[in-house]
Amino acid sequence: MDSYLIQVNGHGDHAPMLDVHLKSNGNSISLGKVKGRKPRWAVRASEMSKKTFNPVRAIVDSMKVEPNPKKAMISLSLGDPTVFGNLPTNDEVTRAVKEVLDSGQYNGYAPSVGYQSCREAVAAYYSCPEAPLEAQDVILTSGCSQAIELALAVLANPGQNILVPRPGFSLYKTLALSMGIEVKLYNLLPEKGWEIDLEHLESLVDEKTACLIVNNPSNPCGSVFSKSHLQKILEVASRQCVPILADEIYGDMVFADCKYEAIATLSTNVPILSCGGLAKRWLVPGWRLGWILIHDRRDIFGNEIRDGLLRLSQRILGPCTIVQGALERILHRTPPEFYQNTLSILKSNADLCYAALSAIPGLQPVRPAGAMYLMVGVEMEHFPEFENDVEFTERLISEQSVFCLPATCFEYPNFFRVVITVPEEMILEACSRIQEFCEMHYQGADGAQDMECDK
């Protein structure tokens, strides 16, 4: 019978040495001394976690302010259409999920890129002659945010850069920085309905530029790009040979007097990864089902990008199978009236909000054309007691119990964002309170000058 003797030598500050002897059939064999590590706790957060930074959370969490206890809180800050219950999803959508749940057929793992039948359903739903799609062109994801993450991860390496809109959805920067990817911000122009400053955009491209993010319709702007503007964006991308990551989660959520064009339908050669999902159009953000549509008619991405997306999708083994099972029915059974009703409510709220805020001295709202948001400029020179948009919105909370996001969250100071998914009476009450607040603090040119002299 073999026996083992392990002797530990060491003292003081020196690491212990393991003196190992094996006895086999009466013979002793020495394996010598092996240096072991000194046992001590040394658990540290990863570099990726340290680089992960959400500007919205950082700004909002630092706003140490209590709402006015005499006024009920009205939150116009969160882009979740379900919060107030006035925008429920359609009965056909919930019925589809119930049927799948009762069937018991979707309780196991699905392929990491999604069930083949679901990919076929999405491809059929979005395919058109200008931008044909097949099942192999669809990757299902856990919400649109994961679609954006996978698209960034497959297109860009640490040390490269991406082009991101300003103002823009904060998640782009959060994801990029955590991956070691540099963010370059290109300007949107409020005086042109938030169109891209194309000259500025093109000036930012260099040999390390991995992709251009185009968000249309826009969060936070509520803007919708015209066909001609999208064609000009594609011209820049084509000239510079930069692929596009199209965040189109608000696709088709445009008001009646406007037309939405998916950018891929206008591209002849620029490869595009289009990210979308159920969250906003079907009013179920918590169901976490999104997708990437691969548009690559010139085979510029080739197999490499497709294979890369497949490998990346295997990190979490795909989105919820129950929702996947219901996806085809959701796409085909949801009645057109549901979409029309949602857009009618959003358009009515947008018009009410825009008209009310336009009448307030010191505010400059920009009329939205879709999505769920409206951006409002603050003429800070007429509100000299506030340092910036963050202070402005903090005081709006403490005095009027109305919470709007300062646009510093979107890299665009001296604006704030209003969410227009709340009930109509809440929109009117919020605008009334914002008017009261502005009238209380507004200073005309003379007043503002006097205040500056007093400082």
C-alpha positions as CSV (number, residue, x, y, z in Angstrom):
1,M,0.0,0.0,0.0
2,D,1.4,3.4,-1.0
3,S,1.6,6.2,1.6
4,Y,2.3,9.9,1.1
5,L,4.0,12.3,3.4
6,I,3.9,16.1,2.8
7,Q,6.0,18.3,5.0
8,V,5.5,22.1,5.0
9,N,8.5,24.2,5.8
10,G,8.6,27.9,6.1
11,H,8.5,30.7,8.7
12,G,8.4,34.5,9.0
13,D,7.6,36.4,5.8
14,H,8.8,33.7,3.5
15,A,6.4,31.7,1.5
16,P,6.0,28.1,2.7
17,M,7.8,25.3,0.9
18,L,6.2,21.9,0.4
19,D,8.7,19.1,1.0
20,V,7.1,16.1,-0.7
21,H,8.1,12.5,-0.1
22,L,6.3,9.5,-1.6
23,K,6.7,6.0,0.0
24,S,6.0,3.2,-2.4
25,N,6.6,-0.4,-1.5
26,G,8.9,0.7,1.3
27,N,11.0,2.9,-0.8
28,S,11.1,6.7,-0.2
29,I,11.1,9.0,-3.2
30,S,11.7,12.7,-2.8
31,L,10.1,15.1,-5.2
32,G,12.0,18.0,-3.7
33,K,10.7,21.4,-2.6
34,V,7.9,23.2,-4.4
35,K,7.1,26.8,-3.7
36,G,3.5,27.4,-2.7
37,R,1.6,30.7,-2.5
38,K,1.1,32.5,0.8
39,P,-2.6,32.1,1.5
40,R,-4.3,35.5,1.6
41,W,-7.5,37.1,0.3
42,A,-7.0,39.2,-2.9
43,V,-10.3,39.4,-4.7
44,R,-10.5,42.4,-7.0
45,A,-13.1,43.7,-9.4
46,S,-12.2,43.1,-13.1
47,E,-10.9,45.8,-15.4
48,M,-14.1,45.4,-17.5
49,S,-16.3,46.1,-14.5
50,K,-14.2,49.1,-13.6
51,K,-14.6,50.5,-17.1
52,T,-18.4,50.0,-17.1
53,F,-20.1,53.3,-16.5
54,N,-23.7,54.3,-17.2
55,P,-23.9,58.1,-17.3
56,V,-27.7,58.1,-16.7
57,R,-27.4,56.1,-13.5
58,A,-24.3,58.2,-12.4
59,I,-26.2,61.5,-12.9
60,V,-29.6,60.4,-11.6
61,D,-28.1,58.6,-8.6
62,S,-26.2,61.7,-7.6
63,M,-29.3,63.9,-7.7
64,K,-29.9,64.0,-4.0
65,V,-33.2,65.7,-4.1
66,E,-36.6,65.1,-2.5
67,P,-39.8,65.9,-4.5
68,N,-42.3,68.5,-3.1
69,P,-44.4,66.6,-0.6
70,K,-47.4,68.8,-1.4
71,K,-47.5,67.6,-5.0
72,A,-47.7,64.0,-6.4
73,M,-44.7,62.9,-8.3
74,I,-44.9,62.9,-12.1
75,S,-42.0,61.0,-13.6
76,L,-41.3,61.8,-17.2
77,S,-37.9,60.2,-17.1
78,L,-38.1,56.5,-17.8
79,G,-38.5,55.1,-21.4
80,D,-40.8,52.3,-20.3
81,P,-44.2,52.5,-22.0
82,T,-45.8,50.1,-19.5
83,V,-45.3,52.2,-16.3
84,F,-48.6,54.0,-16.1
85,G,-50.8,51.2,-17.6
86,N,-52.3,53.4,-20.2
87,L,-50.4,51.6,-23.0
88,P,-51.0,47.9,-22.5
89,T,-49.9,45.4,-25.1
90,N,-52.5,43.8,-27.3
91,D,-54.6,40.8,-26.1
92,E,-53.3,38.7,-29.1
93,V,-49.8,39.2,-27.9
94,T,-50.5,37.9,-24.3
95,R,-52.7,35.1,-25.7
96,A,-49.8,33.9,-27.9
97,V,-47.5,33.6,-24.9
98,K,-50.2,31.9,-22.8
99,E,-50.7,29.3,-25.6
100,V,-47.0,28.6,-25.8
101,L,-46.7,28.3,-22.0
102,D,-49.6,25.9,-21.8
103,S,-48.2,23.7,-24.6
104,G,-45.2,22.8,-22.5
105,Q,-43.1,22.6,-25.7
106,Y,-40.7,25.5,-25.1
107,N,-39.3,24.8,-21.6
108,G,-35.8,23.6,-22.8
109,Y,-32.8,25.2,-24.3
110,A,-33.1,26.7,-27.8
111,P,-30.1,27.2,-30.2
112,S,-28.1,30.1,-29.1
113,V,-29.1,32.2,-32.1
114,G,-32.8,31.3,-31.6
115,Y,-35.2,28.7,-33.0
116,Q,-35.0,28.2,-36.7
117,S,-38.7,28.8,-37.1
118,C,-38.5,32.0,-35.2
119,R,-35.6,33.3,-37.2
120,E,-37.6,32.5,-40.3
121,A,-40.6,34.4,-39.0
122,V,-38.5,37.5,-38.3
123,A,-36.8,37.3,-41.7
124,A,-40.2,37.0,-43.4
125,Y,-41.6,39.9,-41.4
126,Y,-38.8,42.4,-42.3
127,S,-37.7,41.1,-45.7
128,C,-38.5,43.3,-48.7
129,P,-37.2,43.4,-52.3
130,E,-34.8,46.3,-51.4
131,A,-33.4,44.4,-48.4
132,P,-34.1,40.7,-48.6
133,L,-33.6,38.5,-45.5
134,E,-33.4,34.8,-44.8
135,A,-33.4,32.9,-41.5
136,Q,-29.5,32.8,-41.6
137,D,-29.5,36.6,-41.6
138,V,-31.3,36.8,-38.2
139,I,-29.8,36.4,-34.7
140,L,-32.3,36.4,-31.8
141,T,-31.0,38.1,-28.7
142,S,-32.0,38.9,-25.1
143,G,-33.6,42.3,-25.9
144,C,-32.3,45.0,-28.3
145,S,-29.6,46.0,-25.8
146,Q,-27.9,42.6,-26.1
147,A,-28.3,42.9,-29.9
148,I,-26.3,46.2,-29.7
149,E,-23.8,44.6,-27.4
150,L,-23.2,41.6,-29.8
151,A,-23.0,43.9,-32.8
152,L,-20.4,46.1,-31.1
153,A,-18.4,43.1,-29.9
154,V,-18.2,41.5,-33.3
155,L,-17.3,44.7,-35.2
156,A,-14.8,46.4,-32.9
157,N,-11.7,45.4,-31.0
158,P,-10.2,47.1,-28.0
159,G,-8.3,50.2,-29.1
160,Q,-10.6,50.9,-32.1
161,N,-13.3,53.6,-32.1
162,I,-16.9,53.8,-32.9
163,L,-19.0,56.8,-34.0
164,V,-21.9,57.6,-31.7
165,P,-24.6,60.3,-32.0
166,R,-24.7,63.3,-29.6
167,P,-27.3,63.4,-28.1
168,G,-27.6,59.7,-28.0
169,F,-28.6,56.6,-26.1
170,S,-26.2,56.2,-23.2
171,L,-25.9,52.4,-23.5
172,Y,-23.6,52.8,-26.6
173,K,-20.9,54.4,-24.6
174,T,-21.4,52.2,-21.6
175,L,-20.9,49.0,-23.6
176,A,-18.1,50.4,-25.7
177,L,-16.0,51.6,-22.8
178,S,-16.4,48.4,-21.0
179,M,-14.9,46.6,-24.0
180,G,-12.0,49.0,-24.3
181,I,-13.4,50.7,-27.4
182,E,-13.1,54.4,-27.8
183,V,-16.2,56.5,-28.4
184,K,-16.2,59.5,-30.8
185,L,-19.3,61.6,-30.6
186,Y,-20.8,63.2,-33.8
187,N,-23.3,66.0,-33.5
188,L,-27.0,66.1,-34.2
189,L,-28.5,69.4,-35.2
190,P,-31.6,70.5,-33.2
191,E,-32.3,73.3,-35.7
192,K,-32.6,70.7,-38.4
193,G,-34.9,68.3,-36.5
194,W,-31.8,66.5,-35.1
195,E,-30.3,65.5,-38.5
196,I,-26.7,64.4,-38.4
197,D,-24.0,67.0,-38.9
198,L,-22.5,65.0,-41.8
199,E,-19.4,67.1,-42.2
200,H,-18.6,66.7,-38.5
201,L,-19.3,63.0,-38.7
202,E,-17.0,62.4,-41.6
203,S,-14.2,64.4,-39.9
204,L,-14.1,61.9,-37.1
205,V,-13.4,58.8,-39.2
206,D,-9.8,57.4,-39.0
207,E,-8.1,54.2,-39.7
208,K,-9.2,52.8,-36.3
209,T,-13.0,53.5,-36.9
210,A,-14.8,50.2,-36.6
211,C,-18.4,51.2,-37.1
212,L,-21.0,54.0,-37.3
213,I,-24.0,53.9,-35.0
214,V,-27.2,55.3,-36.5
215,N,-30.2,55.5,-34.2
216,N,-33.4,56.1,-36.2
217,P,-36.0,56.9,-34.9
218,S,-34.1,58.4,-32.1
219,N,-33.8,58.1,-28.4
220,P,-33.6,60.7,-26.9
221,C,-34.7,63.1,-29.7
222,G,-37.9,61.5,-31.1
223,S,-36.5,62.4,-34.6
224,V,-37.1,60.4,-37.8
225,F,-34.6,60.8,-40.6
226,S,-35.9,61.5,-44.1
227,K,-35.0,59.2,-47.0
228,S,-32.7,61.8,-48.5
229,H,-30.8,62.2,-45.2
230,L,-30.3,58.5,-44.8
231,Q,-28.9,58.3,-48.3
232,K,-26.4,61.0,-47.4
233,I,-25.4,59.1,-44.3
234,L,-24.9,56.0,-46.5
235,E,-22.7,58.0,-48.9
236,V,-20.4,58.9,-46.0
237,A,-20.2,55.3,-44.8
238,S,-19.6,54.1,-48.3
239,R,-16.9,56.7,-49.0
240,Q,-15.1,55.8,-45.8
241,C,-15.8,52.1,-45.9
242,V,-17.3,52.0,-42.4
243,P,-20.1,49.5,-41.6
244,I,-23.3,50.7,-39.9
245,L,-24.8,49.5,-36.7
246,A,-28.4,50.6,-37.0
247,D,-30.4,50.9,-33.8
248,E,-33.9,50.6,-35.1
249,I,-35.8,49.5,-32.0
250,Y,-38.3,52.3,-32.6
251,G,-38.7,51.4,-36.3
252,D,-42.2,52.0,-37.5
253,M,-43.0,54.0,-34.3
254,V,-43.5,57.2,-36.4
255,F,-46.3,59.6,-36.5
256,A,-48.8,59.7,-39.4
257,D,-47.3,62.7,-41.1
258,C,-43.9,61.1,-41.4
259,K,-42.5,57.9,-43.1
260,Y,-40.0,55.5,-41.6
261,E,-37.3,54.1,-43.9
262,A,-35.1,51.2,-42.6
263,I,-31.6,52.3,-43.6
264,A,-30.8,48.9,-45.1
265,T,-33.5,49.3,-47.8
266,L,-31.5,52.2,-49.2
267,S,-28.0,50.7,-49.1
268,T,-26.5,49.2,-52.2
269,N,-23.1,48.4,-50.7
270,V,-22.7,49.4,-47.1
271,P,-23.0,46.4,-44.8
272,I,-25.4,46.9,-41.9
273,L,-26.3,45.2,-38.6
274,S,-29.8,46.3,-37.8
275,C,-30.8,45.9,-34.1
276,G,-34.5,45.7,-33.1
277,G,-36.9,43.8,-30.9
278,L,-40.4,43.5,-29.4
279,A,-39.8,46.0,-26.6
280,K,-41.3,49.3,-27.9
281,R,-43.5,48.5,-30.9
282,W,-45.3,45.7,-29.0
283,L,-45.0,47.5,-25.6
284,V,-43.3,44.6,-23.8
285,P,-39.8,45.7,-22.8
286,G,-39.5,43.2,-20.0
287,W,-40.0,40.2,-22.2
288,R,-36.4,40.6,-23.5
289,L,-36.5,39.5,-27.1
290,G,-34.5,41.3,-29.7
291,W,-32.7,40.6,-32.9
292,I,-29.9,41.4,-35.2
293,L,-30.7,41.6,-39.0
294,I,-27.6,41.1,-41.1
295,H,-27.7,43.1,-44.4
296,D,-24.7,42.3,-46.5
297,R,-25.6,42.0,-50.1
298,R,-22.0,42.6,-51.3
299,D,-20.7,39.9,-49.0
300,I,-18.4,42.4,-47.2
301,F,-19.0,40.9,-43.8
302,G,-18.6,37.4,-45.3
303,N,-18.7,34.4,-43.0
304,E,-16.4,36.0,-40.5
305,I,-18.9,38.3,-39.0
306,R,-21.7,35.7,-39.1
307,D,-19.5,33.1,-37.4
308,G,-18.4,35.8,-34.9
309,L,-22.0,36.5,-34.0
310,L,-22.7,32.8,-33.6
311,R,-19.9,32.4,-31.2
312,L,-20.8,35.5,-29.2
313,S,-24.4,34.4,-29.0
314,Q,-23.2,31.2,-27.3
315,R,-22.2,33.1,-24.2
316,I,-25.7,33.2,-22.8
317,L,-27.5,30.6,-25.0
318,G,-30.1,32.8,-26.4
319,P,-33.3,34.7,-25.3
320,C,-36.3,33.4,-23.5
321,T,-37.7,30.3,-25.2
322,I,-41.3,31.0,-24.2
323,V,-41.4,34.4,-25.9
324,Q,-39.5,32.8,-28.9
325,G,-42.3,30.2,-29.2
326,A,-44.9,33.0,-29.3
327,L,-43.0,35.2,-31.7
328,E,-44.5,34.1,-35.0
329,R,-48.0,34.5,-33.6
330,I,-47.1,37.9,-32.2
331,L,-45.8,39.1,-35.5
332,H,-48.8,37.9,-37.5
333,R,-51.8,38.1,-35.1
334,T,-51.3,41.6,-33.7
335,P,-54.0,43.7,-35.4
336,P,-53.0,46.9,-37.3
337,E,-55.4,48.9,-35.1
338,F,-53.1,48.2,-32.1
339,Y,-50.1,49.9,-33.7
340,Q,-52.3,52.8,-34.9
341,N,-53.8,53.3,-31.5
342,T,-50.4,53.4,-29.8
343,L,-49.1,56.0,-32.3
344,S,-52.3,58.1,-32.0
345,I,-51.8,58.4,-28.3
346,L,-48.1,59.2,-28.6
347,K,-48.7,61.8,-31.4
348,S,-51.5,63.5,-29.3
349,N,-49.2,63.6,-26.2
350,A,-46.3,64.9,-28.3
351,D,-48.5,67.7,-29.8
352,L,-49.9,68.7,-26.4
353,C,-46.5,68.7,-24.8
354,Y,-44.8,70.6,-27.7
355,A,-47.6,73.3,-27.8
356,A,-47.5,73.8,-24.0
357,L,-43.8,74.0,-23.7
358,S,-43.3,76.2,-26.8
359,A,-45.4,78.9,-25.0
360,I,-43.1,79.0,-22.0
361,P,-40.4,81.7,-22.1
362,G,-36.9,80.3,-21.8
363,L,-37.8,76.8,-23.3
364,Q,-37.2,75.6,-26.8
365,P,-38.8,72.2,-27.4
366,V,-37.9,70.4,-30.7
367,R,-41.0,68.8,-32.3
368,P,-40.6,65.0,-32.4
369,A,-41.7,62.9,-35.4
370,G,-41.8,59.5,-33.7
371,A,-40.5,57.2,-30.8
372,M,-41.5,58.2,-27.3
373,Y,-39.5,61.3,-26.5
374,L,-39.3,65.1,-26.9
375,M,-36.2,67.1,-26.2
376,V,-36.5,70.6,-24.7
377,G,-33.7,73.3,-24.9
378,V,-33.3,75.5,-21.8
379,E,-32.1,79.1,-22.5
380,M,-29.8,78.9,-19.5
381,E,-28.9,82.6,-19.7
382,H,-32.5,83.3,-18.6
383,F,-32.2,81.0,-15.6
384,P,-29.0,82.4,-14.1
385,E,-29.5,80.8,-10.7
386,F,-29.0,77.4,-12.2
387,E,-25.5,76.3,-13.2
388,N,-26.7,73.8,-15.8
389,D,-29.5,71.4,-16.9
390,V,-28.8,69.0,-14.0
391,E,-29.4,71.8,-11.5
392,F,-32.5,72.9,-13.5
393,T,-34.1,69.5,-13.4
394,E,-33.1,68.9,-9.7
395,R,-35.0,72.1,-8.7
396,L,-37.9,71.1,-11.0
397,I,-38.2,67.9,-8.9
398,S,-37.9,69.6,-5.5
399,E,-40.3,72.4,-6.3
400,Q,-42.8,70.8,-8.7
401,S,-42.3,67.1,-8.3
402,V,-41.8,66.7,-12.0
403,F,-38.9,64.5,-13.0
404,C,-37.3,64.9,-16.5
405,L,-33.9,63.6,-17.5
406,P,-31.2,66.3,-17.9
407,A,-29.7,65.8,-21.3
408,T,-26.3,65.8,-19.9
409,C,-27.1,62.1,-19.6
410,F,-27.0,62.0,-23.4
411,E,-23.9,64.1,-23.7
412,Y,-26.0,67.2,-24.6
413,P,-26.1,69.8,-21.8
414,N,-28.8,72.5,-21.5
415,F,-31.6,70.3,-22.7
416,F,-33.9,67.9,-20.9
417,R,-35.8,64.9,-22.2
418,V,-39.6,64.3,-21.7
419,V,-41.1,60.9,-22.0
420,I,-44.5,61.1,-23.8
421,T,-46.0,57.7,-22.9
422,V,-47.8,58.9,-19.8
423,P,-51.6,59.5,-19.7
424,E,-52.8,62.8,-21.2
425,E,-53.9,64.4,-18.0
426,M,-50.5,63.7,-16.5
427,I,-48.8,65.4,-19.5
428,L,-51.0,68.5,-19.1
429,E,-50.4,68.6,-15.4
430,A,-46.7,68.2,-15.8
431,C,-46.5,71.0,-18.5
432,S,-48.6,73.3,-16.2
433,R,-46.1,72.7,-13.4
434,I,-43.1,73.3,-15.7
435,Q,-44.7,76.6,-16.7
436,E,-45.1,77.6,-13.1
437,F,-41.5,76.7,-12.4
438,C,-40.1,78.6,-15.3
439,E,-42.2,81.7,-14.6
440,M,-40.9,81.6,-11.1
441,H,-37.2,81.5,-12.1
442,Y,-37.1,83.1,-15.5
443,Q,-35.1,86.3,-15.8
444,G,-35.3,88.6,-18.9
445,A,-32.2,90.0,-20.4
446,D,-32.0,92.8,-17.9
447,G,-32.8,90.6,-14.9
448,A,-30.2,88.0,-15.9
449,Q,-27.6,90.7,-16.3
450,D,-28.4,92.2,-12.9
451,M,-28.0,88.8,-11.3
452,E,-24.7,88.2,-13.0
453,C,-23.4,91.5,-11.7
454,D,-24.5,90.5,-8.1
455,K,-22.3,87.4,-8.2
